[in-house]
Amino acid sequence: MMAGDHDRELVSGDAAAAEREARAWIVRLTSGTATHADAEALTAWRTRPEHDAAFIAASKLWRQAGIALPKQVAPALVREAPRDIARRRILRGAGLGIASASIAASGAAFLANWPELSADFRTGTGEVRTIDLPGGVRIELDAETALDSGTAEPGTLVLHAGAVAVTVPANARPISLTVGPAHVATRPGMATEFVVRCRPAEGLTGWTGGTDAELSCLSGSVEVVAEPGAPPTVLAAGQGVGTKRGARDIHSIDTATTAAWRRGLLVFRDTPLSQVVNDLNRYRPGRIVLGSSAASARRVTGIFHLSRPEEALTNIRTALALSEFRLGDRLVILR
């Protein structure tokens, strides 16, 4: 056997092992007994590019097989939702009673967030990433974002979590992006730049995977359909719309500060503290929790650096005269 043949056999063997392990991970995660430790172990396993690629490929095959995960796995059998997947829903609006979240609800949130696990493109806490697509299309992913390149046809995208900024040259194929029930599309022959941010919907809808989106057009124009069957709405440069109330509430946006994370900044203007905390949590290791509804309603105005989230937290706490309680190095409760 030639040395080159031996090397190729080793590479092939490694790929086959990665595929087997990826399939085993999917079986484990959909078994109804997935735990925090499993989620953390999967994250560590996927740090190797060949493992990550194998997991994404196995996940796509799973989805294409038409298996409905929530019907196959009883939520009551899931012991705890993985922290990295369901923590935004588990902790939103929670105070000291975080631990009282029901096991069944945690399991439902875990299953609803399956697409985030298997997305083609993902970013972690504090991570910002740029993807270049054919035709000069550029997609910038904010922290804790999960984006799929749609399987229906080229140029179709699905945003499961986080935020993206999409830049489409005039000569590129139009881009279509789905987020929750909403749909946004660029127009042929028009250079366009738009931003889409999604958040878990309020109440039970959010726990079961529902999302609300904010769509902003920075240049050119985009067509938005808030939900299936709704009439299309055209956004011009400098306009935005939220899908929470349908695509009728068109408003002006500040194009200089929309998606300021691309410049390493977080910009807040009379923003509810609850939203500010949600944003900070995407850049700071651990979790900030608001311990009272009164604190959640406080308003914040300021510009903060993404690279210094702890400094932003200190400045906000001081400005609003909030008290702070820390559990270890990562969990911070503000009241």
C-alpha positions in Angstrom: 0.0 0.0 0.0 1.3 3.4 -0.9 1.7 6.1 1.8 -0.8 8.3 0.0 -3.4 5.5 0.0 -2.9 4.9 3.7 -3.4 8.6 4.4 -6.6 8.7 2.4 -7.9 5.6 4.3 -7.3 7.4 7.6 -9.1 10.5 6.4 -12.0 8.4 5.2 -12.1 6.6 8.5 -12.2 9.8 10.4 -15.1 11.1 8.3 -17.1 7.9 8.8 -16.5 8.0 12.5 -17.7 11.7 12.6 -20.9 10.7 10.7 -21.6 7.9 13.1 -21.0 10.1 16.1 -23.3 12.8 14.6 -26.1 10.4 14.2 -25.6 9.2 17.7 -25.9 12.8 18.9 -29.2 13.3 17.1 -30.6 10.1 18.6 -29.4 11.3 22.1 -30.8 14.8 21.7 -34.2 13.6 20.5 -34.5 10.7 23.0 -36.4 12.7 25.6 -33.6 12.4 28.2 -31.2 15.2 27.0 -29.6 17.1 29.9 -27.4 20.2 30.4 -24.3 18.0 30.3 -25.3 16.6 26.9 -25.7 20.1 25.4 -22.4 21.2 26.8 -20.7 18.0 25.5 -22.2 18.5 22.1 -20.9 22.1 21.9 -17.4 20.9 22.8 -17.6 18.1 20.2 -18.7 20.5 17.5 -15.7 22.7 17.9 -13.9 20.6 15.3 -15.0 21.7 11.8 -15.4 18.1 10.6 -17.6 17.3 13.5 -19.7 20.4 13.0 -20.2 19.7 9.3 -21.1 16.1 10.1 -23.7 17.2 12.6 -25.3 19.7 10.2 -25.4 17.1 7.4 -27.0 14.5 9.7 -29.5 17.1 11.0 -30.6 18.0 7.4 -31.2 14.3 6.6 -33.3 14.0 9.8 -35.4 17.0 8.8 -35.8 15.8 5.2 -37.0 12.5 6.5 -40.1 14.3 7.7 -39.8 13.4 11.3 -41.9 15.7 13.6 -39.7 16.0 16.7 -42.4 17.4 19.0 -44.7 14.5 18.2 -42.0 11.8 18.6 -40.5 13.0 21.9 -42.7 13.5 25.0 -41.7 16.9 26.5 -42.4 15.5 30.0 -39.5 13.1 29.5 -36.9 15.8 28.9 -35.3 16.4 32.3 -33.8 19.8 31.7 -33.5 22.1 28.7 -29.9 22.7 27.6 -28.8 26.1 28.9 -27.3 27.3 25.6 -30.5 26.6 23.7 -33.4 27.5 25.9 -31.9 30.0 28.3 -33.3 33.0 26.6 -36.8 31.7 27.0 -36.3 30.2 30.5 -34.8 33.3 32.0 -36.7 36.1 30.3 -38.7 37.9 32.9 -37.6 35.5 35.6 -36.3 36.6 39.0 -35.2 34.5 41.9 -37.7 31.8 41.0 -35.9 30.7 37.9 -35.5 27.1 39.2 -39.3 26.8 39.4 -39.7 26.5 35.6 -41.5 23.3 34.8 -39.7 20.3 33.4 -42.3 19.9 30.7 -42.0 23.5 29.6 -38.3 23.2 29.4 -38.6 20.2 27.3 -41.0 21.9 24.9 -38.6 24.9 24.6 -35.7 22.5 23.9 -37.7 20.7 21.1 -38.9 24.0 19.6 -35.3 25.2 19.3 -34.1 22.1 17.4 -33.5 24.3 14.3 -31.0 26.4 16.2 -28.9 23.3 16.9 -28.8 22.2 13.3 -28.6 25.6 11.5 -26.1 25.9 8.7 -24.6 29.0 10.2 -24.4 29.8 14.0 -22.7 32.2 16.3 -22.1 31.9 20.0 -22.1 34.4 22.8 -20.1 37.5 21.9 -19.4 36.1 18.4 -20.0 38.1 15.2 -19.5 36.4 11.8 -19.6 37.4 8.1 -20.7 35.0 5.4 -20.1 35.7 1.7 -22.5 34.1 -0.7 -22.3 33.8 -4.5 -23.0 36.9 -6.5 -21.4 39.2 -3.9 -24.2 38.8 -1.3 -22.8 39.4 2.2 -24.5 38.3 5.4 -23.4 39.6 8.8 -24.5 37.5 11.8 -24.9 39.0 15.2 -24.1 37.1 18.4 -26.3 34.0 19.3 -27.7 33.8 15.7 -28.8 30.7 13.9 -29.4 31.0 10.1 -30.2 28.3 7.5 -29.6 28.5 3.8 -33.0 27.3 2.5 -33.2 24.0 0.7 -36.0 25.1 -1.7 -33.8 27.1 -4.1 -30.7 29.3 -4.0 -31.1 32.6 -2.3 -33.6 31.5 0.3 -32.7 31.9 3.9 -34.4 31.1 7.2 -33.5 33.0 10.4 -34.2 31.0 13.6 -32.6 33.2 16.2 -30.6 36.4 16.6 -30.1 39.0 13.9 -28.6 39.4 10.5 -27.6 42.3 8.2 -27.9 41.3 4.5 -26.2 43.3 1.6 -27.3 42.4 -1.9 -25.7 44.0 -5.0 -27.9 45.1 -7.9 -26.6 42.3 -10.2 -27.1 39.5 -7.6 -30.0 37.0 -7.4 -32.8 38.4 -5.2 -32.7 37.2 -1.6 -35.6 35.8 0.2 -35.5 35.4 4.0 -38.1 33.8 6.3 -38.3 34.6 10.0 -41.2 33.0 12.0 -44.4 33.6 10.0 -42.9 36.6 8.2 -41.2 36.8 4.8 -38.9 39.5 3.4 -37.6 39.6 -0.2 -35.3 41.9 -2.2 -36.2 43.2 -5.7 -34.4 42.2 -8.9 -31.9 44.7 -10.2 -31.8 46.8 -7.0 -28.9 47.1 -4.6 -30.4 46.6 -1.2 -29.3 46.4 2.4 -31.6 45.2 5.2 -31.5 44.0 8.8 -33.7 41.4 10.4 -33.8 40.8 14.2 -36.0 38.1 15.8 -36.8 37.5 19.5 -38.9 34.8 21.2 -42.6 35.9 21.2 -44.2 36.8 24.4 -46.0 34.3 26.6 -46.7 30.7 25.6 -46.1 31.3 21.9 -42.4 32.1 22.7 -42.0 28.9 24.8 -43.2 26.8 21.9 -40.8 28.4 19.4 -42.8 31.4 18.2 -40.8 34.5 17.2 -41.5 38.2 16.7 -39.3 40.0 14.2 -38.2 43.6 13.5 -37.4 44.2 9.8 -35.4 47.3 8.7 -34.5 48.5 5.3 -31.2 50.5 5.2 -31.0 51.1 1.4 -33.0 50.1 -1.7 -36.3 48.5 -0.8 -37.7 45.2 0.4 -41.1 43.5 0.2 -42.5 42.2 3.5 -45.3 39.7 4.1 -46.0 39.6 7.9 -47.8 36.2 7.8 -49.1 33.8 5.2 -52.1 35.3 3.4 -51.3 38.9 4.4 -50.9 41.6 1.8 -47.3 42.5 1.0 -45.8 45.7 2.3 -42.9 47.6 0.7 -40.3 49.1 2.9 -38.2 51.9 1.5 -34.8 53.0 2.8 -35.0 54.3 6.3 -38.2 52.4 7.2 -38.9 49.4 9.5 -41.8 47.3 10.6 -42.4 44.9 13.4 -44.3 41.6 12.8 -45.7 41.6 16.3 -48.6 43.8 15.2 -48.6 42.8 11.6 -46.9 44.6 8.7 -49.0 47.8 9.1 -46.9 49.6 11.7 -44.3 51.1 9.4 -42.0 53.5 11.2 -38.9 55.5 10.5 -35.5 54.1 11.6 -32.1 55.6 12.3 -30.0 53.9 9.7 -26.8 55.0 11.4 -27.6 53.1 14.6 -29.6 50.1 13.3 -27.4 47.1 13.6 -24.7 49.1 15.3 -23.3 45.8 16.4 -21.6 45.6 13.1 -19.4 48.5 14.3 -18.8 46.9 17.7 -21.5 49.0 19.5 -24.8 48.7 21.2 -27.0 51.8 20.9 -30.0 52.3 23.1 -32.5 55.2 22.9 -35.1 55.2 25.6 -35.1 51.4 25.4 -36.8 49.2 28.1 -34.2 47.7 30.4 -35.7 44.2 29.7 -34.6 44.5 26.1 -31.2 46.0 27.0 -30.5 43.0 29.3 -31.5 40.6 26.5 -29.0 42.3 24.2 -26.2 42.3 26.8 -26.8 38.6 27.5 -25.8 37.8 23.9 -22.3 39.3 24.5 -21.6 38.6 28.1 -20.7 35.1 29.4 -23.3 34.0 31.9 -26.7 35.6 32.4 -28.2 38.9 33.7 -31.6 38.5 35.2 -34.1 41.2 36.2 -35.6 40.4 39.6 -38.6 42.7 39.4 -41.1 44.0 37.0 -40.4 47.6 38.1 -36.7 47.2 37.0 -37.8 45.7 33.7 -39.8 48.8 32.8 -36.9 51.3 33.4 -35.5 53.0 30.3 -32.0 53.2 29.0 -30.2 55.6 26.7 -26.6 55.2 25.9 -23.8 53.8 23.6 -21.8 50.8 24.8 -18.9 48.8 23.4 -19.7 45.1 22.7 -16.1 44.2 23.8 -16.8 45.5 27.3 -20.2 44.2 28.3 -19.2 44.1 32.0 -18.5 47.9 31.8 -21.9 48.4 30.2 -23.6 46.5 33.0 -21.9 48.5 35.7 -22.8 51.8 34.0 -26.4 50.9 33.5 -26.7 49.6 37.1 -25.2 52.9 38.5 -27.3 55.2 36.2 -30.6 53.5 37.2 -29.6 53.1 40.9 -30.3 49.3 40.8 -29.1 46.8 43.3 -27.0 43.8 42.2 -26.8 40.3 43.5 -24.3 37.8 42.1 -24.4 34.0 42.2 -20.9 33.0 41.2 -19.1 34.8 38.4 -21.7 34.6 35.8 -25.3 35.0 37.1 -26.2 38.6 38.0 -29.7 39.5 39.3 -30.7 43.2 39.1 -33.4 44.7 41.2 
